[in-house]
């Protein structure tokens, strides 16, 4: 078979020059000598001609495309067999392609919108004829000098390369490797624009094109791809688990455009925008005056005054509903940030809001610290200017109200508690895990609650007692749990969210279920794997980044209406499923706007022993857990680079100012800890559905190695022992004393783990062995609050309490003569030690400094001369919550 070249002729076409090459063949500019016009000729791969089934499929697709007459679609003139080759003759489209245009920078809004509308119209015309593109990308969109666009290669990817199933990609940016004759075993398309279902090798339909369309629109506006990576694998992983970095969009991007993007880039195709026509219509709909005008910048005193006057007027006339709903901003207490486990809770009577702030505390080391400590309840009367902290509520999460608006239930320190709002005193209802997953208080005094992150629902009397199990976990669903219960008005039925940390299981089984306290099978009402909030006549849910309301009749437990968007963005925790929204029984709504679980990137600073700060690196990170390398030149951190979705590990190098990704998992990687020689990083990870322990080389070479199968344990890596032979980790059993952590030791030579320290009275965690191996520091709640203790090692027969007014995150100095730790209010202490024989001789802890800004991660240098910390940027505060008064429902 002869090679092609300039001047080669076949039939009445003469090739002039090659203008492209890819997995679907070579593309040549050619002359049609019969009609005297220039055309594009695509010489298709030999595999198409040699495979009768693929050839027949190609002919069907080409005929369908040739019959499509639309100004936004490049025309097919014909296809021919000649000299053992198959040629497709197409319209030659002049001008640059969209990829070349984007390479010069982001497009202005109106230019991007005009191009996007034209692409959407072309997609709709093809979809109406049953043609799906499957490889929509900027290089396949031509920009004509007239301002019109042409989309190339509709439907030909499948015809030439076959249907996709699963496998590996071999090249970037376009993945075009042809598989065996059946087409199985191949990932097709351009990785960065591939829909999640396409990346998984599943059959695709028009909804895959709508995803790719969203990717194109995002890239036009932001000048960068919404999903990207250094390799095909990293790019596909980003497609599957990351959310776009919405902050990369221009500040003036209208809400209507953001809504189209959010609906197109919904990972579940069932919840994606329904058609390209809908996208085109939404993009062309003018914004209202309120949407088009920028948000006014109110002075804090003006905001507070306006809000207070509005709310006081409402409170004076509670029986008269507002004629129209009004939206106002509700600022958080100065210097505070919302806890990751703290959806705001509006009282049923609409007069008070309870929220959980993490702004004056330290999440500390690992998942357990993040979920247990560093938070506090605040109560805000909507007729008041200020929010008041609740004494003794440290470590609180997931507050919920009693029906009479007089009490608040919440989780803290391994207990379900109830707070009397008037006296601000609390009582224990029952024991449970350290971190619950939501509760609901019925009119008969029953509290239905999720005791922890891997459990069925339990019910208990609000006055106290022994809980009883209400639901049963589905044995066939991996890593399943029942969360966020809602007792319905009849007092018998309730809603709950079925959750799994397995993305596949969550997609297949997750959603909002209806069940009865009397037992019987549960019924799935909605497939949305998110917390639901009961509002008058509706359920509030998260779909993509949006807060939506779905019509709901609580009496018949029937979903009644299509979703109505209340906000284009709502804050949520993607690893927990909670939704930062609440509603009163009279129709007021409160929600926190934002993208993902954290809305503000954190600065990395050095703090000296007096608390003076200096910049550590000119790079902001979303991290709550980091550790310095033994030589102090690097750090490792658990980071959410997209501000939502799963955490990966990244390594930063101070001298060069670089931060590079170390892991790329499907689920969270957390609690990274350097080996004593700085060669390896050990960490916990949820990719298997369990919280197994892995290690990886700290320089990024090699692949992660699983060194401990956690089975029924939830693990959090604590520290390596100084000799590097043993790894200490915290673990909580999923079956025995759920959620109560113990200290375990993993022998790295044998890969066998043994229980090292347990206390039936209280959780113990965060173990750290002294440099000489003689003393074990750890944190316990045996006194009723977190304190730092030290025991002799390995006998564990002597014990000293180091902290005196609360403490966590203990760190040994390199010489073993000092422990530094952090108290709950971000005071950093140092306790001197004078070991002599079998006695530790600890001194009275000395306050080093109190941080003026919230410390969200904390890593002492080996000599304790300075401390690497992640803090809120100076002058930055949490975006305000939005209060929607007098919402009429659906």
Secondary structure, DSSP 8 states (H G I E B T S, - for coil): -----TT-EETTEEEEEEEEEETTEEEEEEEETTTTEEEEEEE--HHHHH-HHHHHHHHHHHHHHHT---TTB--EEEEEEETTEEEEEEE---S-BHHHHHHT----HHHHHHHHHHHHHHHHHHHHTT---S---GGGEEE-TTS-EEE--TTHHHHHH----S----SSSEE----STT-TT---EEGGG--HHHHTT----HHHHHHHHHHHHHHHHHSS-SS--SSHHHHHHHHHH----GGGS-TT--HHHHHHHHHHT-SSGGGS-S-HHHHHHHHHS---HHHHS------HHHHHHHHHHHHHHHHHTTTS--SS-EEEEE--STT--B-TT---EE-TTSSEEEEEE-TTS---SHHHHHHHSS-EEEEEETTSS--EE-TT-TT-EEEEE-TTSSEEEEEETTEEEEEETTTTEEEEEEE--SS---EEE-TTSEEEEE-STT--EEEEETT----EE-----TTSTTEEEEEEEE-TTSSEEEEEEEESSHHHHHHH-EEEEEETT----EEEE---S--EEETTEEEEEETTEEEEEEEETTTTEE-S--EEEES--BB-TTT--BSEEE-TTS-EEEE-SSBS--S-EEEEEEETT--EEEEEEEEE-EEEEEE-TTSSEEEEEE-TTSSS--EEEEEETTTTEEEE----SS-EEEEEE-TTSSEEEEEE-TTSS-EEEEEETTS-S--EEEE--TTEEEEEEEE-TTSSEEEEEEEESSSSTT--EEEEEETTTTEEEEEE--TTS-EEEEEE-TTSSEEEEEE-TTSS-EEEEEETTT---EEE--SS--EEEEE-TTSSEEEEE-TTSEEEEEEB--BTTB--B---EEEEE-SS-EEEEEE-TTSSEEEEEEE-TT-----EEEEET----
